[in-house]
Amino acid sequence: MRQWRLIYDYPAVGAWNMAVDEAILAAVSQGTQPPTLRLYAWEPFCLSLGYGQRAADADIDLLNEHGWHLVRRPTGGRAILHGDELTYSVALSMDHELAQGDVVTSYRQLSQALMYALGELGIVPQAEKQNIYSQRENGPICFEVPSHYEITILGRKLIGSAQVRRKQGLLQHGTLPLKGDVGRIAQALAFPHEQARLDAMASVRGRAITLQEALGKRTRWEDAAGAIAEGFRQVFNLDLMPDALSDAEKTHAEQLVDDIYANDHWTFKR
C-alpha cells in the first residue's frame, strides 16, 4: 500500500481554504510532505472565481447583502458558490503516477475514486468524456458548463472539479454539493436584468444536482468525507494517514492569505 496524508479540515473562510490548498501543493511539490488528500468545508458561504474569470461576473453588492465572501481560485473554471458542500483537494508531485499524462487523463483517473465514494453513499454516477462545446460554454457558472470526466447523475452534474499544474506539482480540487438550492449561485452574480438572473437560476437547477436530491435524503458531511476517503483508499490501494497541516504549511498559508487570496489585487486582477 502507498502512504498518503489525509487531512479532515474545519470549516473556514474562502481565502484561508485556497491558501491552505496552495501551501499543501508547495509542500508536496518540494517533497517535504507526502501526497495529500484534504477534505474541508466553507464558512461563511463563498463565491469562488476561476483563475482566469472576470471579477465583473460577481455582484459585490449582493454578496455583501448575503454576507457571503469572494475569492479567486488558483485553478481554472467558472464560478462556484461554496456552502452546503464537501470540498476535496488532492496534491501530488508531478512525478506521481496519477499526475502522468495530460489534464484529462488525470481527471479520469481521480474520478474513479469519487465514483467509488458515491457508490458507497448509494448512487450510481457517470463520468464520461464530455463534449465541452455548448451554447453556454462561456457562461459564468461552473455547474452549467460541462468538462471532461466531471461526475453526473440523472444527466446533471454532481461533482465539479478543477486542476492546476505547477512545474513540480499538481493540485486538483472539487466540490460535492450536499444539500440546498444549486440555483442560488445566481444571487451572487451580475446580470443585465432580473429576468436573466431567473433564467440562470432555472438553467443551473436543470443542469446540476445535490447529493440530497440524488439520494432523496440528507447525508452528513462526516459520512460523505468518510466515503471519499474510502474511495481513494480502495481505488488506489492507499494507506491514508490522518494528519494536520505542518507548522511550515500554516505559516505559508498565512502569508498566502495576506499576499494573495485576501488581497484585492489578486481577486480583482481580471
N, C-alpha and C positions, 0 to 999 in steps of 0.2 A: 504494500500500500504506500501511496505517496502522501507526504505530510503537507497540509496547508494550514494556515491560520484562519480561524473562524471568529469574527467579531460580531456580537449582538450589541447594537448601539442604542442609546437612549434617544428619544425624540429631540430634535434640535432645530435651530433656525437654518434657513437655506444656505446662508453664507458659510456657516460652520460645516454643514454637510458636504458642500462642494470642496471646501478647503481640506477636509479630512480625506476625501477620496483622492485628491491630488497629492497629499502628503503620503498616503499609503502607496500610491503609484511610484513616487520618488524613492521611497524606502525599498520597495520590491525591485525596482529597476536597478538600484545600486547594490542589491544583494544583501542588504542588512536585515531584510525580513523575507520570509517565505511567501509564495503565492497566497493571496488573501481573499477570502470571501467575507464581505461585510453586509449585514442586514440592519436596516435602520428605518426611521420614521421622521416626520417633519412636524414642527410646532413653532409658530402657527402655520396655517396654510401658506404656501409659497408658489408663485408663478416662476417657473424656470424657463429661460430663453435658451435656444440652441446657440452655440458659439458664434455662428455667422448670421443669426437672426436680427432683424431690425428692432431696436428698442421701442420704436414708434408703434410696434404691434401691441404693446402693453398700454392699458389705460390706467395711468398712475392715480388719477382721482378715484376711480372705482376700487383700485387696490387699497388705497388709504381708507376709503369708506368701509370696506370689509375688514380692515385690519390684517390684510394679507401682505406678505413680503414679496420681493422681487429679487431674482438672482440670475446671472448668466452662467450656464454650464461650460465646462471645458470641452464637452462633446458637442457634436453637431445635432441636427434635427430641429424640430419645431417646439412650440410652447407646450408645457405640461403644467397643470395645476396639481401640486402635491398636497395631500392632506390625509384623507381616509385610505391609506395605502400602505403597502410594504415596498420598500426600495432595496434592491440588491446592488452590490458592486463587486466586480472581480478585477483584481490587479495581478498581472503576470509580467514576467520579464519576456523580452522578445525572443529569447531562445527556448522558451517553453513550448512544448508540442502543441498546446491549444492556441498558441499565437502564430503558428505557422500558416502560410498561405495568405490570401487576401482577407479583407474585412468580411465578405460574405461567407467565406469558409469558416472563419472563427465564429461568426453569428450562428451558423448551422450547428457547429459542434456544441457551443454553450447552450443553445436552445434545447438540446437533448435533456440536460439536467432540469431545466424549467418545465419541460413537458412531463418528465417523471414526477416532479413535485405536484403538478396539477392533477396527475393521475392519483397520487396519494390522497389528494383532497377530494377526489370523487368525480372529476370531469375528464373528458377525452378531448383535448385540444388538437389543433393542427398548427404546423409550422412549415409553410411551403414557400418556395421562391416566388416572390410576388412580381406582377407587372407594375413597376413603380411609376409608370407614366399614366396619369389620370387627369381629369379636368380640375381636380383640386390639389394637384401636386405642389402648387405654390401657396396653398393656404397656410395660416399661421399656427394651426393646431396639430400637434403630433399625432393624436389618435384619429385624425381624419386622413392622414397621409400614409399609404402603405409602404412598407420597407421589407427588404429581404429577410425571410425567416423570423418575422415577428409572429407572435403566437395569437391565434384566433380561436373562438368558439362560436358556433352558430353563425359563422361568417362575419363576426365582429371582433375587433382587436381587443385582446385581454391583457397582454403584456407588451409594452413598448420599450425598446432598448436603444442605446446609442453608444458609440465607441470612439475613443481617441487613441492614436498610436504616437508615441514619442520614440526617440531614437533607441532607447533601451527598454521600453516597457509599453504595455497595453492596459488601458482601463476601459471596461465596459460596465455601464450601469443601466438599470431599467426599473420600471415601476409596474406593480401589480395592484390595481385599484380594488380595494376590499369591499367597499360599500359606497353609498351616496349617489349623487347625480353627476354623471360624466359630462353633462352639458353645461354645468355651472362655470366651466372654464371661460365660456363666452362672457361671463360677468367680470372678467379680468382683462379683456382685450378690447382694443379700439376698433370701432366700426363706424362707417359713414352715417348710419341711421339705425334706429331701433329695430326696424324690420330685418336688417342684415344680421343683427345680433340674434334675433329669434330664429332666423333661418340657420345660423351657425349652430345654435343650441340643438335644434332638431336634427341637423346633419350629424353632429358628433354622437348624439344618442343613438342614431341608426347605425353608426359605424364602430362604436366601442361598447364595451360591456364591463360590468364589475363582477368580481367573484361571487358576491351575494346574488346577483341576478342570474348568473350562470348556474349556481347551485340551488337556488331557491331557499337559502338560509345564510345566516351570517357566520363568518369564520374569524376567530380571534387572531390578532396579529401574531401572537406567540405560536399558534398552530400553523399558520402559513409560513412563518420563518423556519419552524422545525421541518416542514415538508420540503422547503427549498434546500436547506442544509442536507437533508437526506437524499434529495435528488442529486446533488453534487457528489455526495459520498458514494452513492451506489453507481452512478453512471461512469464516474472517472476513477473509481476504486481508491478513494481518498481516506486518509486519516485526518479528520478535521479536529484541530486542537483549539478549544476555546481560549481566547486571549483578549487583550485590550491593546489600545494604542501604546506605543512606547513613549517615553518622555520626549525623545527627539522628534517623534511624529507630532506630538501635541504642540511642541514649540514651533515646528514648521507650519502646522495648521494655523496657529495663532497669527503667524507672520503673513500667511496667505490670506487670511480674513482681512487684515489691515491693508495689505498691499493690493489685493485683487478683488476678492469676492464680495466685500462690503464697500468697495471703492466705486464711486460713481463713474470714474474714468473708464473702468472695465465694463460696468453694467451698461453704460450708455455709449460705448465705443462705436456702435454701428447704428 
